[in-house]
Amino acid sequence: MSGHSSGDNISYEISTQDICVEIISPPQRDSKWYQGLSLQIDQEILGGKVIAYQIRWFNGNWSTWFVPGVNDIDHKYNRANNTMRRMWSYFDDHEHKYILCKAANSVSIPNPPIN
């Protein structure tokens, strides 16, 4: 146990909490990022859950923070198949940073792919 009970305090266990890190990544050159609106693609590619992210635009400025499934639908679309996509589609060809969370019992937080 982490902590103890006394007075108005409670016992708590935090060893099972997810571990989260902020990662800055170069373009990933992975077309899976723009293949639609799936909220699981981050887990498939990175092995964890992206809880927020930013894109560095080509002019050097960072975007506002995006939260998957909350405020990250891209105003552009995939022309090849006429489908919508999330802002993380820019992970393919833009530098970006994200907060990645994984279960505490996971082996490790992966390093971003370098191409």
C-alpha positions as CSV (number, residue, x, y, z in Angstrom):
1,M,0.0,0.0,0.0
2,S,1.1,3.5,-0.7
3,G,-0.2,5.7,2.1
4,H,-2.1,4.9,5.3
5,S,-5.5,5.6,6.9
6,S,-5.8,8.1,9.7
7,G,-8.4,10.6,10.5
8,D,-9.9,11.9,7.2
9,N,-7.2,10.3,5.1
10,I,-7.8,7.1,3.1
11,S,-5.6,4.2,2.1
12,Y,-4.7,4.2,-1.5
13,E,-2.8,2.1,-4.0
14,I,-1.2,3.9,-6.9
15,S,1.2,1.3,-8.2
16,T,-1.4,0.2,-10.7
17,Q,-1.8,3.8,-12.1
18,D,-0.8,4.3,-15.7
19,I,2.6,5.9,-16.3
20,C,2.5,8.9,-18.7
21,V,5.4,10.6,-20.4
22,E,5.6,13.5,-22.9
23,I,7.5,12.5,-26.1
24,I,8.7,14.8,-28.9
25,S,8.9,12.9,-32.1
26,P,10.1,13.5,-35.7
27,P,7.7,12.7,-38.5
28,Q,6.8,9.0,-38.3
29,R,6.2,8.3,-42.0
30,D,3.4,5.9,-41.1
31,S,0.2,6.2,-43.2
32,K,-1.8,4.4,-40.4
33,W,-2.2,7.8,-38.7
34,Y,-4.5,9.2,-41.4
35,Q,-6.5,6.1,-42.1
36,G,-9.8,7.3,-40.5
37,L,-11.2,8.2,-37.1
38,S,-10.1,5.1,-35.1
39,L,-9.2,5.9,-31.5
40,Q,-7.1,2.8,-31.2
41,I,-4.5,3.5,-33.8
42,D,-2.2,5.1,-31.1
43,Q,-2.3,1.8,-29.2
44,E,-1.5,-0.2,-32.3
45,I,1.4,2.0,-33.4
46,L,2.8,3.2,-30.0
47,G,1.6,0.6,-27.6
48,G,-0.1,3.1,-25.4
49,K,-2.8,5.7,-25.2
50,V,-2.1,9.2,-26.5
51,I,-4.1,11.5,-24.2
52,A,-3.1,14.8,-25.8
53,Y,-0.9,16.0,-28.6
54,Q,0.4,19.0,-30.5
55,I,1.7,19.3,-34.1
56,R,4.6,21.5,-35.1
57,W,3.5,23.2,-38.3
58,F,6.0,23.8,-41.1
59,N,6.3,27.5,-40.0
60,G,7.7,26.3,-36.7
61,N,4.7,27.1,-34.6
62,W,3.1,24.5,-32.3
63,S,-0.6,23.9,-32.6
64,T,-2.9,24.1,-29.6
65,W,-3.3,20.8,-27.7
66,F,-5.6,18.2,-29.2
67,V,-7.3,15.5,-27.2
68,P,-8.3,12.4,-29.2
69,G,-12.0,12.1,-29.6
70,V,-12.7,15.5,-28.1
71,N,-11.3,18.3,-30.4
72,D,-9.2,16.6,-33.0
73,I,-11.2,16.1,-36.2
74,D,-9.2,17.5,-39.1
75,H,-11.0,20.0,-41.3
76,K,-9.2,18.3,-44.3
77,Y,-10.1,14.8,-45.4
78,N,-8.5,11.9,-47.2
79,R,-9.0,12.6,-50.8
80,A,-8.1,9.1,-52.0
81,N,-11.0,7.5,-50.3
82,N,-13.2,10.5,-49.2
83,T,-12.9,9.7,-45.5
84,M,-12.4,11.9,-42.4
85,R,-9.3,11.9,-40.3
86,R,-7.9,13.1,-37.0
87,M,-5.3,15.8,-36.5
88,W,-2.8,13.1,-35.6
89,S,-2.8,12.3,-39.3
90,Y,0.0,15.0,-39.4
91,F,2.2,12.7,-37.3
92,D,3.0,11.2,-40.7
93,D,5.0,14.2,-42.0
94,H,5.3,16.8,-39.1
95,E,7.2,16.9,-35.9
96,H,4.9,16.4,-33.0
97,K,4.7,15.9,-29.3
98,Y,2.3,13.8,-27.3
99,I,1.5,12.5,-23.8
100,L,1.6,8.7,-24.0
101,C,0.1,6.6,-21.1
102,K,0.7,2.9,-20.6
103,A,-0.2,0.5,-17.9
104,A,2.3,0.5,-15.0
105,N,2.9,-3.2,-15.6
106,S,3.9,-2.7,-19.2
107,V,7.4,-3.3,-20.2
108,S,8.4,0.2,-21.3
109,I,7.4,3.4,-23.0
110,P,8.5,3.0,-26.6
111,N,10.9,5.4,-28.3
112,P,9.3,7.2,-31.2
113,P,10.2,5.7,-34.6
114,I,13.1,7.5,-36.3
115,N,13.1,7.5,-40.1
